[in-house]
């Protein structure tokens, strides 16, 4: 519960216009079309942050080579335990 509270302290609201501007790039970086929204939001955050990460159990749904170009990293919860 404490971890969720900490994560929620850093939630960013992204405007629809900005989010929609990243949908094309996001489509290139996913294997599962259901993940386009997550990637578009992550890509939009690269405007503000030097590095952004996605947390998922389905790491194979993302094209890390594509995301790395935009400084977005993909991690599983297990990866974070060792960081």
N, C-alpha and C positions, 0 to 999 in steps of 0.2 A: 504493500500500500504506500509506503514511503517513496519507493522508486517512482510510482505513478505520479505522485504529487510533485516530485522533482521534475519529471518530464513535462508535466502540464505547466510548470512555471515558465517554460521556454516555448510555448506554443505560439506560432506566428499565424496571423490571419492574412491570407493572400487574396487580393481582389480578383474578381472573375476575369477582368480584362487581362491582367498579367498572366494568370493561370492559362487562359485560352491561347495566349501568345506562345506558350511552350508546348502545346499539344503536338505539333508537328515533329519537333525534336524528340519528344518523349516517345512517340510512336516508333522512331528509329532505334530506340534503346531498350525495347522490351520484346520478349518472345510471346508473352501472354497479353492480349489486348486489354484484359481486365486490370492490368497494372499501369496503364497509360496515365491515369489520373495521379497516382502516387509519384510517378517520375516527373510529370509536369510540375507538380508542386515542389518537388525537390530541386528541379532545375531553376524554378523561379527564385528559390532561396539563395542560389549562387550569386545573385545580384548583390546580396547583402553580406554573405559569409564567404570566407576563403575556401572552406570545405564543408560539404553537406553529406550526411549519410542516411541511407535507407536501412531500416531494420526489418528483416523478413525471414521466415523459415523457407521460403521458396526462392532461394538465391539463383537457381537455374532459370527463373523466369526473366531475369535481367541480363542485358548485354553489358558486362562490366567494362569491356574495351570501349564501348560507346560512352558510357557514363563517366569513365575516367577522363575523357576529353573535357568534360564539363566540371571536373573536380567533385563528382558525386561518387561516394563509395558505398558498397553494399555489404552489410554484415548480417550474420545470424545472431540470435541471442547468445549462442554458445561462443561465438567469436568475441563478443564483448566481455565475457568473463575473464579472458586472458589478456585484455588490453591494459 
